[in-house]
Amino acid sequence: MSKITVNSTICDFTHKVCGKLKGDKIIVDIETPCEKIKEISHLEVPMMGTLDIKDNYVMERAKEAKICSNCLVPCGVLNICKLESGFLAKSLAKKAGSLSIDFDEV
């Protein structure tokens, strides 16, 4: 099982995302205060459904829920899926520690 925290500081929400590989799907659950994210808070993501950016199971669910295009949660879900499916090494993710977007000059 993989667990991450998505800090959406721009909208002041913190989301807890966990995922576990079960057969050919990654079961993803999201603990969130955001009403839009709650619409996708339980997903059964096909393991091969996250490889393309256009035909992507997670992005389709986010689109259906009308999640903001700059929301970091779908990206977090995709990272959980990559970790659980073995397309992203857990040791590399642990070493990196975090991802971030910094607004240096606006």
C-alpha positions in Angstrom: 0.0 0.0 0.0 1.2 3.5 -0.8 0.1 6.7 1.0 0.7 10.3 0.1 -0.4 13.7 1.2 -1.4 16.3 -1.4 -1.1 19.8 0.0 -3.3 22.1 -2.1 -2.1 25.3 -0.5 -3.6 27.5 -3.2 -7.1 26.3 -2.1 -6.1 25.6 1.5 -7.0 21.8 1.4 -4.9 18.8 2.5 -5.9 15.5 0.9 -4.7 12.0 2.1 -4.5 9.5 -0.8 -3.8 5.8 -0.4 -3.7 3.1 -3.0 -3.2 -0.6 -3.2 -2.8 -3.0 -6.1 -5.5 -5.6 -6.3 -5.4 -7.8 -9.3 -5.2 -5.6 -12.4 -6.6 -2.5 -10.6 -5.3 0.0 -8.2 -7.9 0.7 -5.5 -7.5 4.4 -4.5 -9.2 6.1 -1.6 -9.0 9.8 -0.9 -9.7 11.5 2.4 -10.5 15.1 1.5 -12.5 18.2 2.7 -13.1 19.2 -1.0 -16.6 18.5 -2.3 -15.4 18.0 -5.9 -12.7 15.6 -4.9 -15.2 13.6 -2.8 -16.8 12.7 -6.0 -13.8 10.7 -7.0 -12.8 9.7 -3.4 -13.0 5.9 -4.2 -11.5 4.7 -7.6 -10.8 1.3 -9.0 -8.2 2.3 -11.6 -7.2 -0.1 -14.3 -3.5 -0.6 -14.0 -2.9 0.1 -17.7 -5.4 3.0 -17.7 -2.9 5.6 -16.6 -0.2 5.4 -19.2 -1.4 8.0 -21.6 -2.2 11.6 -20.8 -5.2 11.8 -23.1 -6.8 8.4 -22.7 -6.4 8.3 -18.9 -8.9 6.8 -16.5 -8.0 9.2 -13.6 -8.1 12.3 -15.8 -11.5 11.2 -17.2 -12.9 10.8 -13.7 -11.5 14.2 -12.8 -13.1 15.7 -15.9 -16.5 14.1 -15.1 -16.4 15.5 -11.5 -15.5 19.0 -12.9 -12.3 19.2 -10.9 -10.3 22.4 -11.5 -7.7 22.0 -14.2 -4.9 23.1 -11.8 -5.9 20.7 -9.0 -3.0 18.6 -7.8 -5.0 15.6 -6.6 -5.4 13.9 -9.9 -1.6 14.1 -10.3 -1.3 12.6 -6.8 -3.6 9.8 -7.7 -1.6 9.1 -10.9 1.6 8.9 -8.7 -0.1 6.4 -6.4 -1.0 4.3 -9.4 2.5 4.5 -10.8 3.9 3.4 -7.4 1.5 0.5 -7.0 1.8 -0.7 -10.5 5.6 -0.7 -10.4 6.1 2.0 -13.0 7.6 4.3 -10.4 10.1 2.9 -7.9 9.0 3.3 -4.3 12.6 3.7 -3.3 13.0 6.7 -5.7 9.7 8.3 -4.5 10.9 7.8 -0.9 14.3 9.4 -1.7 12.6 12.3 -3.5 10.3 12.9 -0.6 8.0 15.4 -2.3 7.0 17.2 -5.5 6.2 20.9 -5.5 5.1 23.8 -7.6 6.7 27.1 -6.4 5.4 30.4 -7.6 8.8 32.3 -7.6 7.6 35.4 -9.4 4.0 36.3 -10.1 
